[in-house]
């Protein structure tokens, strides 16, 4: 059960870790794809069994950094059903980001997995290209560095209008004690059936490393809506034993209604 939760955690991390393109400073859309009050919920399945649930929220806040207004991003994940009986998980991730350029100022996480406890905090100084975290100060090679949560929300505001099938994005995010690169390949467009109906999506394939979790030929696929909202609706990957899937279960407070295919 514990190993399965590692699979699910890694899938969620890869889905959220969509942040840096080619190591360059990225232009972002003037009109944000999200606003305060947005709530996204997901179910994470191991095979046919719902093993965990996750929620992502955009909250308004009076907290300011460097005298700039911020969004408070809140992600919570927990085990469910039988998994919750054998291996209880209650994880929380908070990120405070600039309302204009979506760059993070502060990231915290509170991890509760059975008897294991961990808290982390990271303060981002974008102009100085550094992060001050629990385990020290880290220098970033790029001008835009993100945590897992802010990475996802920033990515939703990238202009992908010129992207072609086969194009690859090199991503970076700060996690624990290192700045981690990740490569994602754009595969094209597909229609995906979701709990909300059929949606037009952009399909990506993040790179993964074989080892204790993934098989040598394992692949991870991610689908995000091909509309102004740019929300992930599905992710799936094969692991050493079985497969894990993340599916959208609810979406509220979107800036624009989902474009359901009739």
N, C-alpha and C positions, 0 to 999 in steps of 0.2 A: 504493500500500500504506500509506504514512504517513497519507494522508487517511482511509482506512478505519479505521485504528486510532483516529483522533480520534473517528469515529462511535461506535466501541465504548466508548471511554473515557467519552464524554458519556452514553451510555445507562446505564453502570454508575453514574455520578455521580447521575443523575436517580433511579435506582432506590434508591440508598442515601440520598438527600437528603430523607427523609420525616420532618420533625422538629417544626415549630411550627404550632399551630392558632390562627388568628386573632390571632397576636401576643401571646397571653395565656399566663400560667403554667398549665401543664397538670397535671391530676391523673393519676396513674399507678396501675396495678393493684398491689395488695399482693403478689400471687403472680406472680412473674416468668414470662414465657413461655419463657425459656431458662435454661440452667444451664451450669456448667463442663463441658467435654467435648463440647459440641455442635460438629459440623462440617457445613457446607453447601458443596456444590460445584456450579458452574454451567458450562455451555458457552455461549459467545457466538458466534453464527453471522452471517456476512455472506452473505445469500442461503442457499444450501444448504451452504456450506462452513464448517466449524468453524474460526474464526479465533483464538479465545483461550479460556482457561480461567481460572476464578476460584474461590478457596476462602475461606470465612469461618469463623473458629474463635473459641470462647470459652475462654480459658485462665485457670486459677487462678493467683494470684501473691501473693507476700509484700509486694509494693510497696504502700506507703500514701501517701496525700496528705492533709494536714491531719489526720493520725492516723486516717483512715478506710480500711477495707478496699476493695479494688478488684477488678474483673475486667479482664483483659488481652484486648482484642479485636484479632485479627490478620486482615487481609485481604491476600491475595496474588493477583496477576494476571499471566498470561504468555501470549504468543502460542503458537500450536501449528501443526503441519503445515507447509504451504507458507508461511504467513504468517511463521512463525518463521525461515524461511530468508532471506526478503527484508527483514523488518523485525522484529528481535528486541526483545521487551518483557519486562522483569522488574520489576514494580512491587510495592512493599510498603507497607501502611498499618497503623499501630499506634495504638490508643486505649486509655487507662486511664480507667475510669469508676467512679463510686461504686456500690457493690453495692446500696444502698438506693433511691436516686432516679435512678440511671443517667446522671447528668450527667457530662460529661467533665472530667478534670483536665489531661490531656496528650495531644496528638495529634502523631504524626510520620509523615512519608512519605519513602520512598526511591524515586525514579523513575529507571529505566534504560530508555530507549527508543532503541535503536540506539546512536548515539554521544552522545546527549543524556543528561546527568546532572543531577539536582536533588534536594536534600534540604530538607525543611521541618519546622519545629517550632512548635507553638502551645500555650501554657499558658493554661488557662481559669480565670478568677476569677469564679464565678457571682455571689457576693454583691456584688461591685463592678461587675458587668456590663461586664467588660473581658476582652480577649484580648491576650496578649503573644506576638507572632510574629516571624519573621525580619525582616519589613519594618516592624516598629514595634508600637505599642500601639493597639488598636482598641476603641472603645466600642460596646456593643450596646444596641439600643432595648428589648430584652426581658430577662426574668429568667432565661430558659433558652436558652442558645445552645449549639449542637452542632457537632462536626465531621461529616464525611460518614459515618464508621463508627458513632459513637455515636448519630447521628440515627436510623439504621436500627433499632438495638437498642432505643432509647427508644420509637420508634413502635410496636414490637411489643407494648408494654405500655399503649397507649392504650385507653380504653373507647370502642368504636365501636358499642355496642349501640343507640344512638339515632340513628345516621346514616341519612339518607334519600338516595335517588337524586337527583342534582342538587346536593347539598350540596357546598360547596367549602372546602378547607382551604388556608390561606395559610401557607407553610412558610419557614423561614429556616435557613441554615447558614453557617458560616465556611469560606471556601476561599481560600487564597493570601493575598490582601490586602483582602478585603471580605466583608461579611455579605450574603448573597444571598437574596432572596425567591423563592419558587416557589409557584404555585397548582396544586392537585390537585383534580380533580372526581371524586366518587364516582358510579359509573355503575350499580351494582347487583351482583347475584350471578350467577355462572356456574359451570358444571362444566367443568373443564379436564383434558384428557388429558396426563399427564406420564409420565416414565420409571418412576415409582413406582405408576402407576395413575391412575384418574380421581379428582379431588379437587374438593370444593366450595370456591369461591373468591370473594373480594371483588374487584371490578374498579374500577380507577382510571384517570383520564386526566390526567397531568401536562401543564401548559402548556409549550410550546416556542416558540422564536423562529425564524422563517425567516431564511435567510441563506446562508452558505457551506456549511452542512451540511444543514439541513433545508429542504424545499420549502415554499412558501407555505401549502399545505394539508396539510402533514405532521401526523400525530398519533402520540402515544406512548401505549401502553396497558400497564398493569401489573396482574398478578393475584397476590394473596396468599391463603394458605389461610384459610378461614373456620372456624378452630378455635382451640384454646388456644395453638398454636405460632406462628401468624401469620408464616409464612415466605413470601417471594416464590417463586413457582414458574415465572413466565413474564413476560417483557416484550418488546415489539416496537415498532418504529418504522420509518417510511419515511424514506429520506434522498434526497439529490439523485440518486444512482445506486443503485438497489436498495433493500434493507431489511436491518435488523439485528435479531437476536432473541437473548434470553437465556433459557435453559431450565435448570431444576433437573436435575442429573445424579445427585446423591447427597445423602442426609441421614442423619446418624448422631448419636447422643447426644441426641436430642430429649427434652424434658421429658415429652411425651406422644406415643404412637404416632400416625402420620398416619391420618386416617379415610378409608381407601380405599373408594370406592363399588364394590360388587360388581356 
